[in-house]
Amino acid sequence: MSQLSVLDLPQLYTKPSAEAILETLALLTSAPPSWDYESDSAANDGSNLYTRKDNEPRAVRIDPEGVTRYLTSIVSNSLRWIQDEEVKEEIWNQASLRLSERSGRTARGDLTRQFTIPTSDGSFELSIHEPALTGDDLGLKTWAASYLLAKRLHLFHLTTQGQHNKPRVLELGSGTGLVGLAMAGLGADVVLTDLPSIYANLARNAEANASVLEQNGGTIRTGVLDWNYPRSCTLIPKSVIDTNSDGEVLSEKFPLILAADSLYSPDHPRMLVDSIVAWLSEDGSARVIVEFPYRDAYLPEIANFRQRMTVAGLQILDQGEEKGYDDWGDASKDDDGLVTCWWSCWGREVPEQNP
Ligand SMILES: C[S@@+](CC[C@H](N)C(=O)[O-])C[C@H]1O[C@@H](n2cnc3c(N)ncnc32)[C@H](O)[C@@H]1O
């Protein structure tokens, strides 16, 4: 792929045509519309080759150096040589949009996007709302690991159609709910959980997707489960406006626990493993499936998690790496937010048989 410098773009002193400016602004887009990236070979086979499915692959890459200045110069230019006022407005709008995209997710306001979740014989769509971001509420965004895990779930063959005893699943740190909702869309009974500050948006997404989940035979409950108090989970009544109902306290254990992108503080491995131990069924077929991005700053947390899971009597039954996109990075670095994630499926250690 060739790389252009900002000096190769149409310069305003040459009075470029409106068409040329708009084409350039389209090239400078850094917003991933739906994150739907797939493997090159066969869709959803878990291999590590990636192309953009929803966008044409970019034929050129533009060196980010100087791009912000270039965009600002368009926004502040009167574009006198362009006669059509509507076209001028469109150019200024597009340039402003490119500027806000380059400020990262925080500048983009709220958004709702569609995610396609593969099943063993087709796919279904989930609609996920992400509010405009405030402060440190990481759970209001949808992260690369969760989309990768949501797309991978069907490969574990955890549900079968028309199954009488649907798998009961608990998701820890659900955020916007993509993983848990995908699991319910595969026909499971899922409890999505997170902190109180994340809960309202999680419940909104559960309601927004209720009909597709029902059609697919799954159910959703949502609750507050803070890993600081790993043994306590309060289910929130279905209607978010029903503030008079007391929340039901969850008491059952789960044969399957899911979590994505949940290790980003030194305390998280301990808290997450304590929560897993508190809620995982005792039986030998119980499973924990997690997916975490390899972020340089948190590699020790992944090692710590693995060690604590082993001490808790769980072992890795299957694992792998794959790549996905976080669209919240610093767009000026122009790395497209590509992250490598590690997924793993854990089960209870099988005691060695004495001869
Ligand atoms: C990086 S986000 C990942 C969200 C979602 N799983 C995803 O991948 O899109 C981490 C999530 O863990 C949740 N979390 C952090 N600390 C928590 C705690 N003490 N108890 C429960 N959830 C917590 C956050 O609220 C947030 O939703």
PDBQT file of the ligand as one rigid body, heavy atoms in Angstrom, charges set to zero:
ROOT
HETATM    1  C1  LIG A 401     -13.115  -2.404  28.857  1.00  0.00    +0.000 C 
HETATM    2  S1  LIG A 401     -14.768  -2.595  29.341  1.00  0.00    +0.000 S 
HETATM    3  C2  LIG A 401     -15.292  -3.997  28.407  1.00  0.00    +0.000 C 
HETATM    4  C3  LIG A 401     -16.776  -4.020  28.221  1.00  0.00    +0.000 C 
HETATM    5  C4  LIG A 401     -17.274  -5.138  27.315  1.00  0.00    +0.000 C 
HETATM    6  N1  LIG A 401     -17.039  -6.438  27.913  1.00  0.00    +0.000 N 
HETATM    7  C5  LIG A 401     -16.601  -5.039  25.967  1.00  0.00    +0.000 C 
HETATM    8  O1  LIG A 401     -15.617  -5.769  25.764  1.00  0.00    +0.000 OA
HETATM    9  O2  LIG A 401     -17.050  -4.261  25.124  1.00  0.00    +0.000 OA
HETATM   10  C6  LIG A 401     -14.623  -3.302  30.975  1.00  0.00    +0.000 C 
HETATM   11  C7  LIG A 401     -15.954  -3.550  31.635  1.00  0.00    +0.000 C 
HETATM   12  O3  LIG A 401     -15.726  -4.075  32.932  1.00  0.00    +0.000 OA
HETATM   13  C8  LIG A 401     -16.596  -3.417  33.825  1.00  0.00    +0.000 C 
HETATM   14  N2  LIG A 401     -16.028  -3.415  35.179  1.00  0.00    +0.000 N 
HETATM   15  C9  LIG A 401     -14.907  -2.791  35.613  1.00  0.00    +0.000 A 
HETATM   16  N3  LIG A 401     -14.753  -2.963  36.936  1.00  0.00    +0.000 NA
HETATM   17  C10 LIG A 401     -15.810  -3.711  37.335  1.00  0.00    +0.000 A 
HETATM   18  C11 LIG A 401     -16.234  -4.203  38.602  1.00  0.00    +0.000 A 
HETATM   19  N4  LIG A 401     -15.552  -3.931  39.728  1.00  0.00    +0.000 N 
HETATM   20  N5  LIG A 401     -17.349  -4.946  38.654  1.00  0.00    +0.000 NA
HETATM   21  C12 LIG A 401     -18.069  -5.203  37.531  1.00  0.00    +0.000 A 
HETATM   22  N6  LIG A 401     -17.737  -4.756  36.314  1.00  0.00    +0.000 NA
HETATM   23  C13 LIG A 401     -16.618  -4.009  36.220  1.00  0.00    +0.000 A 
HETATM   24  C14 LIG A 401     -16.674  -2.002  33.268  1.00  0.00    +0.000 C 
HETATM   25  O4  LIG A 401     -17.790  -1.293  33.780  1.00  0.00    +0.000 OA
HETATM   26  C15 LIG A 401     -16.762  -2.270  31.798  1.00  0.00    +0.000 C 
HETATM   27  O5  LIG A 401     -18.065  -2.492  31.352  1.00  0.00    +0.000 OA
ENDROOT
TORSDOF 0
